[in-house]
Amino acid sequence: MYINPNIALIQDPLVAAAMRLILSAGKWESVSKGDLILTQGQTCDFLFFVESGAFRAFRWIEDKEVTIGFTFSGDVDTCPYAFINHLPSLDTIEALSDGVIIRIYKSDIDKLIIQKPEFKDFLTTLLSHYTEILISRIIEYRILTAEEIYDNLLFRQPDEVAKIPLQYIASYLGISKERLSRIRKKHRN
């Protein structure tokens, strides 16, 4: 399985060993386009690694569905605050395509920590990388235009982004579908 280098430094032997543990403890699942992996209000007791497919996280804010992020092959996803604190999720995570995920429950992670205390270091590293990705996204929103953010998304995942419906990308960028269409048209020329 490919692990996104933004998530884990797979070259590190300790990280590689921890990944083997977590993947063996996880439940491999095939998902279909439109499946909800996590729903807002559901107790978040798992995280998942994306083996294949594309996913989006969104929240309902004042009766408006707001896309807050996308995950692709090699990424990890969850509602971090709810996962860490075993609370109802603030987010919904939806499959945008057919794919495969490896779901690992917090209870299984806790067992791994008891069996191998060094696993806690890996989990801390994983969550700190995840936090850094979220912070980078906040900074990106503060200093880049919607077009530049779209360019970055295209650079990272060109094939997957092409499959994402316009309304989700527009919501993520905070722009109208029409404006996104103009940006995409400019890229084709």
N, C-alpha and C positions, 0 to 999 in steps of 0.2 A: 504494500500500500504506500502510495506517495503521501508524505506529510509536508504540508506547506512550510517552507523554512521560516515564515513569519510566526509560525506557531511553535515549532520545536527545532532545536539545533540537532538534527538527527545524526550528525557526525559524532556527537558526544556519545561514547559507549554507554554511559549511565542513562542517558535519555533514550537511546535505542532499546536498552533492556527494559526500561519502564514502559515504552510503547508496546513492546511485545507482551508484557503483562497486562496492560490495559486492553489491548486488542483481544487477548485470549479470554479476558473476563467479560468483554462486551458481547452484546447480542447483535449479530448481523441481521439486517432487515432490508428487504426490498420495499421500496416505496414508489407510489404512483404519482404522477402529476396531479396536484390538487390536494394530496394528503396533508392533513395538519399534524405535524410532528409534536407540537406543543401548542396549547391554546391559552389565551389570556384567562387568568383565574384558576387554571389547573396547577396543583402543587407541582413545583419543578424539582423533581428528584433524580434528574439525569442530565448528562451532557451527551453529545454525539459527535462522532467524526464522520466526515463526508468522504466516502469511498468514490462515489460518482454522483453526478446530478448537480442541480442548482436549487438553492433555497433562499427564501426571503423571510426576514423578521419584520413584523409590523405591529403597531399599537393603534388602538382607537383613542383618539384625542379629540374631545369635544365633538363627538359623532362623525369624525373624519378619520379614515384609515390612512395612517402615515407609515410608509416603508422606511425602516431605520437601518437596514443593511442586507447584504447578500452574502451567502457562503457557497463555496464551490469545492470541488475535489481537493482533498488535502487539508481542508479547514476543520475547525472545531466550532460547535455552536451550542448555545443554551441561553437562558435568561440568567446572567451571572449573579445578580443580587438575589434572585429567588432561589437559585441552585445552592449558593453558599449558605443561605439562611433557611433553606427548606420552607419556602413561602410560596403562595400562589404567584404564578408568572404574570408579569406585566406585559409580556409579549406573546404574539402568536408566531409560530414558525411554520411556513408552508412550503411544500415541494413544488418547484416551478417546472420540474421535469421528472421523468422516471429516474430512479437512482438507487443507490445502496448506501445505507448508513450503518455505523457501529454505535449502538446505544449502550452506555454504561451507567448503571444506577449508582447513586451516592452510597447506598448500602454496600455495594460491591467494592467501591473505592475505599470505604472505611475498612472493609475486610483486608484489602490489599495493604493498607497502611499498617494494620496490626501484624500481618504476616511479614511485611518488608517495610520497616519504618522509613527507609530512605525514599520510598515511594512518595512520601509527603513532600519531599523536596522537589520531586518532579511535578507534582500537582501545583505546588506554589509557583514553579517556573512557568507551567502552562497557563495558569491564571494571570500571572504577571504579563506574559506575552499577549494574552487576550485583552487585558486592560490597556496595554500599550497600543494595540490596534484601535481600540475604542477612542483613546486619547488622540491618536493620529487622525482619526476620522473627524473629531471635533475641531482640531487645528485646521484640517483640510477645509472644513466648512467656513472657518473664519477668514482664511487667506486666499482661497481659490474661488474662481467663478464656477458657476454650474457647468459650463463647457469644459473647464479644466478638470473638474471632478469626473465628468463623463469620460474625458480623455484618459484619465488614470484608470478608471474602471475598465475601459476598452483595452488599455495596455496590459492590465493584469489578466483579464479573462475574455479575450475577443470572441471566441467561439460561443461561450456561454452567454455573454451579454447580448449577442445577436438573437438569442432565443427568448429573452425576457420581454414580456409585454411592455409596451411603451408606458402605460399608466403607472406601472410599478417603478420604472426608472425615473419617470418624471416626479413621482411622489418622493422618491429618495433624494432627488436633486432639489426639490422644493420649487419646481417650475411647472408650467402647463405642458400638456401633451403637444400642443402646437409649437411651443418654443423648442421642445426636444426634437420634434420633427425637423425644424429648421436647422438645428445643430447637426442632426444626423445627415441631412441633405448636404450640408457644407462638407462633411467628412467624405461623402461619396464623390464629390467633385474634385 
